[in-house]
Amino acid sequence: MTDPAAGGPAPVRILVCDDHVVVRAGLLALLDSAPGIEVVGEAGTGEEALALAARLAPDVVLMDLQLGAGIDGVETTRRLTAGTGRVPHVLVLTTYDTDADITRAIEAGATGYLLKAERPEELFAAIHAAAQGRTALSGPVAGRVMANLRKPRPALTDHERDILAQLATGLGNREIARALFISEATVKTHLRRIYDKLGVDTRAGAVAVAKEQRLLP
């Protein structure tokens, strides 16, 4: 990217999406001091981020994961990166560093994943990296990703794999029970075991880790 008027590199155009007004204001003030970065818009919801991105065509969207009402940061990321033509790179900036959150964000198309505890210099460097399509991960996040790649896959029983496969299609407990000809109580028991083995506590987390570990058919 070059700036024809100045003859040098054009600044990275940023859209900030965070539902906390105070946090967003702090980010805007911080980014205003960053060299080679220009904030072109701010959004408090996923829906607002989608609308602004379509109108402003930012290079990078700085995305929080939890956005209150409406679609969350992961779904917003998925919609932003699934478009046609020139789509922005998404750099997640969040306080959440669970395996499930990291996996869901990366699978949705996020270019990078940073924690809000990062130093400003690390954030600026990650923004420039993301603008070039290069992966940017916080140290703790990179460590978790590498640890997950190294650890053996959880040993699930055939019944647990069957239930996990049904779970991935979006079925509820009652529908899974009917599909597999078992009781709803049995489904709940297997789900608890699946959660324990995968180290998660939600259905979405179980599906995300299962995809990451290639446990689904």
Secondary structure, 3 states (H helix, E strand, C coil): CEECCCCEECCEEEEEECCCHHHHHHHHHHHHCCCCEEEEEEECCHHHHHHHHHHHCCCEEEECCCCCCCCCHHHHHHHHHCCCCCCCEEEEEECCCCHHHHHHHHHCCCCEEEECCCCHHHHHHHHHHHHCCCCEECHHHHHHHHHHHHCCCCCCCHHHHHHHHHHHCCCCHHHHHHHHCCCHHHHHHHHHHHHHHHCCCCHHHHHHHHHHCCCCC
